[in-house]
Amino acid sequence: MKGARFGIHEGVGISQKARDYRATLPIDSNGVLLDDVDLGMCTPSFASSLVINQSCDSWIEWKTLKGKPLDVYRTKGNDNA
């Protein structure tokens, strides 16, 4: 993830947990991640809230390479993902 660009302005709905975790990340003033980090086991929504700095339903917003939402892995299995 090193070099990834993170949102620098806090948006709506970010949780206190995400806010606290972001404060520990090595992000410069331009929003660039300065080192690799391991998020461990977390939901796609938590991961995206760290990156975009606001809440988001990543199960629907994030897409597979075939353009399907990640939700297919959670509710329908991964047969056509």
C-alpha positions as CSV (number, residue, x, y, z in Angstrom):
1,M,0.0,0.0,0.0
2,K,3.0,2.3,0.3
3,G,2.5,5.3,-2.0
4,A,-1.3,5.0,-2.0
5,R,-3.2,8.3,-1.9
6,F,-5.5,8.8,1.0
7,G,-8.2,11.4,1.4
8,I,-6.9,14.4,3.4
9,H,-10.3,16.1,4.2
10,E,-12.6,14.3,6.6
11,G,-16.0,13.5,5.1
12,V,-19.3,12.5,6.6
13,G,-19.9,9.5,8.8
14,I,-16.4,8.4,9.5
15,S,-16.3,6.4,12.7
16,Q,-14.2,7.3,15.7
17,K,-12.5,3.9,15.4
18,A,-11.4,4.8,11.8
19,R,-10.5,8.3,12.8
20,D,-8.3,6.9,15.6
21,Y,-6.7,4.3,13.4
22,R,-5.9,6.8,10.6
23,A,-4.1,8.9,13.2
24,T,-1.6,6.1,13.6
25,L,-0.9,5.7,9.9
26,P,2.2,7.2,8.3
27,I,0.4,9.6,5.9
28,D,2.0,12.9,4.8
29,S,0.2,16.2,4.4
30,N,-0.6,15.4,0.8
31,G,-2.4,12.1,1.8
32,V,0.4,9.8,0.6
33,L,1.0,6.7,2.6
34,L,4.7,6.7,3.5
35,D,5.0,3.0,4.4
36,D,3.3,-0.3,4.0
37,V,0.7,-1.1,6.7
38,D,-1.1,-4.3,7.6
39,L,-4.8,-3.7,8.2
40,G,-5.3,-7.3,9.4
41,M,-8.8,-8.7,9.2
42,C,-11.2,-5.8,8.6
43,T,-14.3,-5.2,6.6
44,P,-14.0,-3.6,3.1
45,S,-16.0,-0.7,4.5
46,F,-13.5,0.0,7.3
47,A,-10.6,-0.2,4.9
48,S,-12.3,2.2,2.5
49,S,-13.1,4.6,5.4
50,L,-9.4,4.8,6.2
51,V,-8.5,5.5,2.5
52,I,-11.3,8.0,1.5
53,N,-11.7,9.4,5.0
54,Q,-15.5,9.1,5.1
55,S,-18.0,6.3,5.5
56,C,-19.0,4.2,2.5
57,D,-20.7,0.9,1.8
58,S,-17.8,-0.8,0.1
59,W,-19.7,-4.1,-0.3
60,I,-21.6,-2.2,-3.0
61,E,-19.1,0.5,-4.1
62,W,-16.1,-1.7,-4.7
63,K,-16.1,-3.8,-7.8
64,T,-14.4,-7.0,-8.9
65,L,-12.4,-7.0,-12.2
66,K,-15.6,-8.1,-13.9
67,G,-17.4,-5.0,-12.6
68,K,-19.5,-6.9,-10.0
69,P,-19.9,-5.5,-6.4
70,L,-17.9,-7.2,-3.6
71,D,-21.3,-8.1,-2.2
72,V,-21.4,-11.2,-4.4
73,Y,-18.8,-12.7,-2.1
74,R,-20.8,-12.0,1.0
75,T,-24.4,-12.9,-0.1
76,K,-24.2,-15.0,-3.3
77,G,-20.9,-16.8,-3.2
78,N,-18.2,-16.2,-5.7
79,D,-19.3,-18.3,-8.7
80,N,-19.5,-15.4,-11.1
81,A,-17.3,-12.8,-9.5
